[in-house]
Amino acid sequence: GIPWRDLPERFGDFRLVHTRFSRWSHSGVWERVFQALAEDADNEYAMIDATIVRAHQHSAGAKNSSAQQEDIGRSKGGLSTKIHGVVDALGNPTHFF
């Protein structure tokens, strides 16, 4: 590997990349991704993609909010969550994280 400081600029601020990588490592995201890829090792291609889902504006002020249960967090764009998925060579979803 390379030092985080030498990460190409196209990935953004190396400190933010390191923080996200560390959080994903501690929460088991990488383990689940590789486990999902290994479960169907005969796939010709497996692609990983992600999308951001924004929470409705009214969800911020709701009483007894279940934001923690639904993994909604605060980001620069407001309340949101990120969904990661693995698809096969035909684009059919195989796993979601």
C-alpha positions in Angstrom: 0.0 0.0 0.0 0.8 3.7 0.1 0.7 6.2 2.9 -2.8 7.8 3.2 -1.2 11.2 2.5 -0.1 10.0 -1.0 -3.6 9.0 -2.1 -4.5 10.5 -5.5 -6.4 13.7 -5.3 -9.4 12.3 -7.3 -10.3 10.3 -4.1 -10.7 13.6 -2.1 -9.1 14.5 1.2 -7.0 11.6 2.4 -8.1 12.2 6.0 -11.8 11.7 5.1 -11.0 8.6 3.0 -9.0 7.2 6.0 -11.9 7.9 8.4 -14.5 6.2 6.2 -12.2 3.2 5.5 -11.6 2.8 9.3 -15.3 3.1 10.1 -16.2 0.5 7.5 -13.4 -1.8 8.8 -14.6 -1.5 12.4 -18.3 -2.0 11.5 -17.6 -5.1 9.3 -18.6 -3.6 6.0 -15.5 -4.9 4.2 -16.0 -8.4 5.6 -19.6 -8.5 4.4 -18.7 -7.2 1.0 -16.0 -9.9 0.5 -18.2 -12.6 2.0 -20.9 -11.7 -0.5 -18.4 -11.8 -3.4 -17.0 -15.1 -2.3 -20.4 -16.8 -2.0 -20.9 -16.9 -5.7 -17.3 -17.1 -6.9 -18.2 -18.3 -10.4 -19.7 -15.0 -11.4 -17.9 -13.7 -14.4 -18.4 -10.1 -13.1 -19.6 -8.7 -9.8 -19.9 -4.9 -9.5 -20.3 -2.9 -6.3 -22.2 0.4 -6.4 -23.7 2.8 -3.9 -26.4 5.4 -3.7 -27.4 8.0 -1.2 -31.0 8.1 0.1 -32.1 11.4 1.5 -34.5 11.5 4.4 -37.7 13.5 4.0 -37.6 17.0 5.5 -40.3 16.1 8.1 -38.2 13.2 9.4 -35.8 15.6 11.2 -38.4 16.8 13.7 -40.4 13.6 14.3 -41.0 12.5 17.8 -39.7 9.1 18.8 -37.5 9.2 15.8 -36.3 5.8 14.6 -33.3 7.3 12.7 -30.8 5.1 14.6 -32.7 2.0 13.8 -32.9 2.9 10.1 -29.2 4.0 9.9 -30.1 7.6 9.0 -27.2 9.9 9.7 -26.3 13.5 9.3 -24.1 14.5 6.3 -23.3 17.7 4.6 -26.5 17.3 2.6 -28.7 16.7 5.7 -30.2 13.5 7.0 -29.4 10.6 4.7 -28.2 7.0 4.5 -26.1 5.1 2.0 -27.1 1.9 0.3 -24.4 -0.4 -1.1 -25.2 -3.2 -3.5 -23.6 -6.0 -5.4 -24.9 -7.0 -8.8 -24.0 -9.8 -11.2 -22.8 -9.6 -14.8 -26.4 -9.1 -16.0 -27.1 -6.2 -13.5 -29.2 -8.4 -11.2 -28.8 -7.4 -7.5 -27.3 -10.2 -5.4 -26.7 -8.4 -2.0 -27.4 -5.1 -0.3 -25.5 -3.6 2.6 
